[in-house]
Amino acid sequence: MKHLGLLTASVLILMCAGLAIARDGDDASEHVYEVVLFTAAKGVTVEQMESAAEAILPTLEKQPGFLERELSFDAEKKTWLDIVTWASMKDAKAAFEAITTKPSDDCIAFFPLIDQPTIRSFHMTSRFRQ
């Protein structure tokens, strides 16, 4: 039950941080980047975070419009950058809704590894790609 409380907190933080804001509409021809910056919860190792983050990839891949995911780590600042690329804003919003309302076991295991107050997240629409 403690995990569900953390999950609820995660959802509220993400929503309050401004997830899924589309200023120019849902143009399906423009990729959408879901960008999440965070630090790990106290005591969580880099290896634990990588393993848990990798474990949720199959859940993300099942979502319509999923294109790719990249996880990066700044060892000096102890900050993680998680970028998921979606085909459209509509897909990104639908995936967020699906994953947060009925999270898989791998997502329930991943969310508590994040220091919730450090989450900064948003969606950005691609404007230039070469």
SVG drawing of the C-alpha trace seen along z (x, -y; Angstrom):
<svg xmlns="http://www.w3.org/2000/svg" viewBox="-7 -27 38 34">
<polyline fill="none" stroke="black" stroke-width="0.4" points="0.0,0.0 3.0,-2.3 3.9,-2.0 0.5,-3.1 0.9,-6.2 4.2,-7.0 2.6,-6.3 -0.2,-8.7 2.4,-11.3 4.3,-10.7 1.3,-11.3 0.3,-14.5 3.9,-15.8 4.1,-15.1 0.7,-16.7 1.6,-19.7 4.9,-20.0 3.0,-20.6 3.1,-17.3 1.4,-17.2 1.1,-20.9 0.6,-21.4 0.7,-25.0 0.3,-24.4 -2.1,-21.5 -1.6,-17.8 0.2,-17.8 0.9,-14.1 3.8,-14.9 5.9,-16.4 7.6,-14.1 6.9,-14.8 9.7,-14.5 8.7,-13.6 11.5,-15.0 11.9,-14.1 14.8,-15.2 15.1,-13.7 17.4,-12.4 17.3,-8.9 15.8,-8.4 18.3,-8.1 20.3,-4.9 19.3,-3.9 22.4,-3.0 23.0,-3.8 22.7,-0.1 19.4,0.2 18.0,-2.8 19.3,-1.5 17.8,1.9 14.4,0.6 14.3,-1.9 15.1,0.8 12.5,3.1 9.7,0.6 10.7,0.4 8.4,3.2 5.5,1.3 6.4,-1.8 6.9,0.1 3.3,1.4 1.9,-2.1 0.7,-3.4 3.0,-6.1 6.1,-5.0 9.2,-5.6 12.2,-5.4 13.6,-6.1 16.9,-7.4 18.1,-7.5 21.2,-9.6 22.9,-10.2 25.1,-13.2 27.3,-11.6 28.6,-15.0 25.1,-16.4 23.5,-13.0 20.8,-13.9 18.9,-11.6 17.5,-12.6 14.8,-10.3 13.6,-11.2 10.8,-9.3 9.9,-10.1 6.3,-9.8 4.8,-10.1 2.3,-12.8 1.1,-14.7 -2.1,-12.7 0.0,-9.5 2.1,-11.0 -1.0,-12.0 -2.7,-8.7 0.4,-6.8 0.7,-8.9 -3.0,-8.3 -2.6,-4.5 0.6,-4.1 -0.6,-6.2 -4.1,-4.8 -3.2,-1.1 0.5,-0.9 2.3,2.4 4.3,4.1 7.5,2.8 6.3,-0.8 5.2,-0.3 8.7,0.9 10.4,-2.0 8.5,-5.0 9.6,-4.7 13.3,-4.8 12.8,-8.4 13.2,-11.2 9.7,-12.6 10.2,-16.3 13.1,-16.5 11.0,-15.5 10.9,-18.2 9.0,-17.1 7.4,-18.4 6.5,-17.5 8.1,-19.4 7.1,-19.3 9.9,-18.9 10.4,-22.0 13.7,-21.2 15.4,-18.0 18.3,-17.4"/>
</svg>
